[in-house]
Amino acid sequence: MHPIARQLNIPNSLTLLRLVLVPVVVRLLTVGYYDWALWVFIAAALSDALDGFLARVLDQRTELGATLDPIADKLMLLSTLAVLVWLALLPGWLLGAIVLRDAVIIGGALAYRHRAGHLEVAPTWLGKFHTLLEFALAGLVIADAAAILPLAAWLEWLFGLVLVTALTSGAQYVWLWGRRAAAL
């Protein structure tokens, strides 16, 4: 089998689909079609869970998938959250905390790679939980804006929870990778 064909398997195709859905969600949000944006966003979130599951079950894990999957997640989440801030549906300070967390993690990973000469990224359970909460936050804010679920009373609490997981998971990555770097 040709190396490119091996990379374009079902899980990676789902990841590419998620990348294609990013501008669709952004456009639907910016024109006020919150209900449609919600369903497309949910489809993208479900594709994230499905591509990882299929990669394991079908033994179709690839380097391309390992690289593209977190990029697709971050692009979908940060784009959606940024539009929600722009629409005044999400506080800017929360997006700032999320972006700062991601920047610290990426900066630390690059520094570690420079020092060690390699980098094998393994997300922690807290990091995965934080990402799940980001997806839930975006979906619930959109659902509230679409008047599908009346969640306004719960959103402040959710904003706080996402902030706490952003800070703690970011600190966890700094601590873990700092220990590994010190061991070099």
C-alpha positions as CSV (number, residue, x, y, z in Angstrom):
1,M,0.0,0.0,0.0
2,H,1.3,3.5,-0.9
3,P,2.4,5.4,2.2
4,I,0.0,8.3,1.5
5,A,-2.9,5.9,1.2
6,R,-1.9,4.4,4.5
7,Q,-2.1,7.8,6.1
8,L,-5.5,8.6,4.6
9,N,-7.4,6.0,6.7
10,I,-10.9,6.4,8.3
11,P,-9.7,8.0,11.5
12,N,-7.5,10.6,9.7
13,S,-10.3,11.3,7.2
14,L,-12.6,12.1,10.2
15,T,-9.9,14.4,11.6
16,L,-9.6,16.2,8.2
17,L,-13.4,16.5,8.2
18,R,-13.2,18.2,11.6
19,L,-10.7,20.7,10.1
20,V,-13.1,21.4,7.3
21,L,-16.0,22.0,9.7
22,V,-14.1,24.8,11.6
23,P,-14.9,27.6,9.1
24,V,-18.5,26.2,8.8
25,V,-19.0,26.5,12.6
26,V,-17.4,30.0,12.6
27,R,-19.6,31.2,9.7
28,L,-22.8,29.8,11.2
29,L,-22.1,31.5,14.5
30,T,-21.2,34.9,12.9
31,V,-24.4,35.0,10.9
32,G,-26.5,34.0,14.0
33,Y,-27.5,30.5,13.0
34,Y,-26.8,29.2,16.5
35,D,-28.9,26.1,16.2
36,W,-27.1,24.9,13.0
37,A,-23.7,25.9,14.5
38,L,-24.5,23.7,17.5
39,W,-25.3,20.6,15.4
40,V,-22.2,21.0,13.3
41,F,-20.1,21.6,16.4
42,I,-21.5,18.5,18.0
43,A,-20.7,16.5,14.9
44,A,-17.2,17.8,15.0
45,A,-16.9,16.9,18.7
46,L,-18.2,13.4,18.1
47,S,-15.8,13.0,15.2
48,D,-13.0,13.7,17.7
49,A,-14.1,10.8,20.0
50,L,-14.8,8.5,17.0
51,D,-11.5,9.0,15.2
52,G,-9.5,8.1,18.3
53,F,-11.6,5.1,19.0
54,L,-11.4,3.9,15.4
55,A,-7.6,4.4,15.3
56,R,-7.2,2.1,18.3
57,V,-9.8,-0.5,17.3
58,L,-8.8,-0.7,13.6
59,D,-5.1,-0.4,14.5
60,Q,-4.8,2.6,12.2
61,R,-2.7,5.0,14.4
62,T,-0.5,7.1,12.3
63,E,2.0,9.9,12.8
64,L,-0.2,12.1,10.6
65,G,-3.2,11.4,12.9
66,A,-1.2,12.0,16.0
67,T,-0.1,15.4,14.6
68,L,-3.4,16.5,13.1
69,D,-5.8,15.4,15.8
70,P,-4.7,17.9,18.5
71,I,-4.4,20.6,15.8
72,A,-8.0,20.0,14.7
73,D,-9.1,20.0,18.3
74,K,-7.4,23.3,19.1
75,L,-8.4,24.9,15.9
76,M,-12.1,24.0,16.4
77,L,-12.1,25.0,20.1
78,L,-10.1,28.2,19.8
79,S,-11.9,29.4,16.7
80,T,-15.3,28.7,18.3
81,L,-14.4,30.2,21.6
82,A,-13.0,33.3,20.0
83,V,-16.2,33.8,18.0
84,L,-18.2,33.3,21.2
85,V,-16.1,36.0,22.9
86,W,-16.6,38.3,19.8
87,L,-20.3,37.7,20.1
88,A,-20.2,38.6,23.8
89,L,-21.4,35.1,24.8
90,L,-18.2,34.1,26.5
91,P,-15.9,36.3,28.7
92,G,-12.6,37.2,27.2
93,W,-10.7,36.5,30.3
94,L,-11.6,32.8,30.0
95,L,-10.4,32.6,26.4
96,G,-7.2,34.4,27.6
97,A,-6.6,31.8,30.3
98,I,-7.2,28.9,27.8
99,V,-4.8,30.5,25.2
100,L,-2.2,31.2,27.9
101,R,-2.4,27.5,29.1
102,D,-1.9,26.3,25.5
103,A,0.9,28.7,24.8
104,V,2.7,27.6,28.0
105,I,2.3,23.9,27.1
106,I,3.5,24.5,23.5
107,G,6.4,26.7,24.6
108,G,7.4,24.1,27.2
109,A,7.2,21.2,24.7
110,L,9.3,23.2,22.2
111,A,11.9,23.9,24.9
112,Y,11.9,20.3,26.0
113,R,12.4,19.1,22.4
114,H,15.2,21.6,21.9
115,R,16.9,20.3,25.1
116,A,16.2,16.6,24.7
117,G,16.3,16.4,20.9
118,H,12.9,14.6,20.8
119,L,9.4,14.9,22.1
120,E,6.8,12.2,22.7
121,V,3.6,13.9,23.8
122,A,1.2,12.0,26.0
123,P,-1.8,13.9,27.2
124,T,-2.6,13.6,30.9
125,W,-6.1,12.6,32.2
126,L,-6.5,16.2,33.5
127,G,-5.5,17.6,30.1
128,K,-8.0,15.4,28.4
129,F,-10.7,16.4,31.0
130,H,-9.9,20.0,30.4
131,T,-10.3,19.6,26.6
132,L,-13.6,17.7,27.2
133,L,-14.8,20.7,29.3
134,E,-13.8,23.1,26.6
135,F,-15.9,21.2,24.1
136,A,-18.8,21.1,26.6
137,L,-18.4,24.8,27.4
138,A,-18.5,25.8,23.7
139,G,-21.5,23.5,23.0
140,L,-23.5,24.6,26.0
141,V,-22.8,28.3,25.3
142,I,-24.0,27.8,21.7
143,A,-27.1,25.8,23.0
144,D,-27.9,28.7,25.3
145,A,-27.6,31.2,22.5
146,A,-29.8,29.1,20.3
147,A,-32.4,28.9,23.1
148,I,-32.2,25.2,22.9
149,L,-31.2,24.8,26.5
150,P,-31.7,27.7,29.1
151,L,-28.3,27.6,30.7
152,A,-27.6,31.2,31.6
153,A,-27.7,30.5,35.3
154,W,-25.2,27.6,35.0
155,L,-22.7,29.3,32.6
156,E,-20.9,31.3,35.2
157,W,-20.2,28.2,37.2
158,L,-19.0,26.4,34.1
159,F,-16.7,29.4,33.3
160,G,-15.1,29.0,36.7
161,L,-14.7,25.2,36.3
162,V,-13.0,25.6,32.9
163,L,-10.7,28.3,34.4
164,V,-9.7,25.9,37.2
165,T,-9.0,23.0,34.9
166,A,-7.1,25.3,32.5
167,L,-4.8,26.5,35.4
168,T,-4.4,23.1,37.0
169,S,-3.8,21.1,33.9
170,G,-1.4,23.7,32.6
171,A,0.5,23.6,35.9
172,Q,0.4,19.8,35.7
173,Y,2.1,19.8,32.3
174,V,4.7,22.3,33.5
175,W,5.5,20.2,36.6
176,L,5.7,16.9,34.6
177,W,7.8,18.2,31.8
178,G,9.9,20.3,34.1
179,R,10.8,17.1,36.1
180,R,11.6,15.3,32.8
181,A,13.8,18.2,31.6
182,A,15.6,18.3,35.0
183,A,16.3,14.5,34.7
184,L,18.2,15.1,31.5
